[in-house]
Amino acid sequence: MPDSNKCPNCQSLYGYPTGTSMMCPECGHEWNPNEFIESVAEETDSSVVKDANGNVLQDGDTVVLIKDLPVKGSSKAIKAGTKVKNIKLTDGDHNIDGKIEGFGAMALKSIFVRKG
């Protein structure tokens, strides 16, 4: 069964067409199957790294932390607003490598930064 019939809200397999859109009989959610296919393709593209605001990040960008981050083995945290210059994108859960003044090399998650 095509993924466009699967409800993006409740994952029900019983979605049915209602003319130009799809409808879920279980939760009542209505969606456009063309938009759903594009969003799934965008989410599965692992080479694209986005910040907390949805901006695409690239190697060499400068990012700013959006929240205080505790550091393992250190008594102090990295404060929100700290800039990380010249980042390098990597694979994995912590998908940003960069140097933070006063702390050294760090691996960060892109959900905790914004492009700066």
C-alpha positions in Angstrom: 0.0 0.0 0.0 1.5 3.4 -0.9 2.7 5.6 1.9 0.4 8.4 0.6 -2.6 6.4 1.9 -1.1 6.1 5.4 -2.3 8.8 7.7 0.6 11.1 8.8 -1.3 11.9 12.0 -2.2 8.5 13.5 -0.4 6.1 11.0 -3.6 4.4 10.1 -3.4 2.4 6.9 -7.1 3.1 5.9 -6.7 6.5 4.3 -9.0 7.1 1.4 -9.2 9.7 -1.4 -11.7 12.5 -1.2 -11.2 14.1 -4.6 -8.0 16.3 -4.3 -7.0 15.2 -0.8 -6.9 12.1 1.5 -9.0 11.5 4.6 -8.4 9.2 7.6 -11.5 7.4 8.9 -10.0 6.7 12.3 -8.8 10.2 13.4 -10.5 12.5 10.8 -7.2 14.0 9.6 -7.2 15.3 6.1 -4.0 15.8 4.0 -2.7 16.4 0.5 -0.9 13.2 -0.6 1.5 15.2 -2.8 2.7 17.4 0.0 3.1 14.4 2.3 5.4 12.6 -0.3 7.5 15.7 -0.6 7.8 16.1 3.2 8.8 12.4 3.7 11.5 12.8 1.0 12.8 15.9 2.7 12.9 14.3 6.2 14.7 11.2 4.9 17.5 13.2 3.2 20.2 12.7 5.9 22.8 14.9 4.2 20.8 18.0 5.0 21.5 19.4 8.5 19.1 22.1 9.8 19.3 24.3 12.9 16.5 24.8 15.4 14.8 27.3 13.1 14.9 25.1 10.0 17.8 26.9 8.3 20.1 24.6 6.3 23.6 24.5 7.8 26.9 24.1 5.9 30.5 23.5 6.7 32.2 26.7 7.8 29.0 28.4 9.1 28.8 30.2 12.5 26.1 29.1 14.9 24.9 30.3 18.2 23.7 28.1 21.1 20.0 28.6 21.9 20.1 27.1 25.4 22.6 26.4 28.2 24.3 23.0 27.6 25.8 21.0 30.4 29.3 19.6 29.7 30.2 16.1 30.9 33.2 16.3 33.3 32.9 20.0 33.8 31.3 22.0 36.6 30.1 24.8 34.3 27.8 24.7 31.3 28.1 26.4 28.0 25.8 29.4 28.1 23.1 30.2 25.6 24.3 32.9 23.1 27.8 31.3 22.8 29.1 31.5 19.2 30.7 28.5 17.5 32.6 29.5 14.4 33.7 27.5 11.4 31.6 24.4 12.2 32.1 21.0 10.5 29.0 18.8 9.8 29.2 15.1 10.6 27.0 12.1 10.6 25.3 10.8 13.7 23.3 12.1 16.6 25.7 15.0 17.4 26.0 16.3 13.9 28.1 19.4 14.4 31.8 19.6 15.3 33.3 22.9 16.4 35.6 24.6 18.8 34.2 26.7 21.7 36.5 29.2 23.3 37.2 28.1 26.9 36.0 24.6 26.4 37.8 23.2 23.3 36.5 20.9 20.6 32.8 19.9 21.1 30.2 17.8 19.3 26.8 19.5 19.2 23.3 18.6 18.2 21.8 20.9 15.5 18.5 21.2 17.4 20.3 23.3 20.1 21.8 25.9 17.7 20.7 28.6 15.3 22.5 30.0 12.3 24.3 33.2 13.4 
